[in-house]
Amino acid sequence: MFDKTIFKKAFEEYDVIVAVFATGIVVREIAPLIEDKWKDPAVIVVDSNMNFAIPLLGGHHGGNEVVRKIAEIGPVPVVTTATEVHNRNSVEGIAKSLGCDIVNKPSTVQVNCALLDEDVEVLEIKGPKIVIVGDDVSVLKREEKAEDK
């Protein structure tokens, strides 16, 4: 038997959780803890025979990257995020590659869906400016470096 509070503690303390457990056990234990894809840690399940590494949560938030690292020691990475399955960029991936934060996170649902079908233009607007956008536009803001503050 394992400590039933381990996942609660891990959710509070870590950005990524790698669990060597059966998927069903992990799903049942984390279900009551799941709040928001932007706050929850990435959760990866690796079976006890090291056959597969599966990001259950947070694929776009580090989970897919971690399963690819784990794959270097044997397990097959099982990536199911739509943009990656179809070899397309995601808003989260674009933001990371540009060193940006996503300002209006709910927009990523519509924009990621659009990215499945087409290239979406990335515009860089230098200010001072005022930008008004709809719900289907993701706004990225460059992360401030310590020396810029």
Secondary structure, DSSP 4 states (H G I P E B T S, - for coil): ---TTHHHHHHHH-SEEEE-S-HHHHHHHHGGG---TTTSPEEEEE-TTS-EEEEEE-GGGTHHHHHHHHHTTSPEE----HHHHTT---HHHHHHHHTEEESSTTHHHHHHHHHHHS--------SS------TT---EEEPPPGGG-
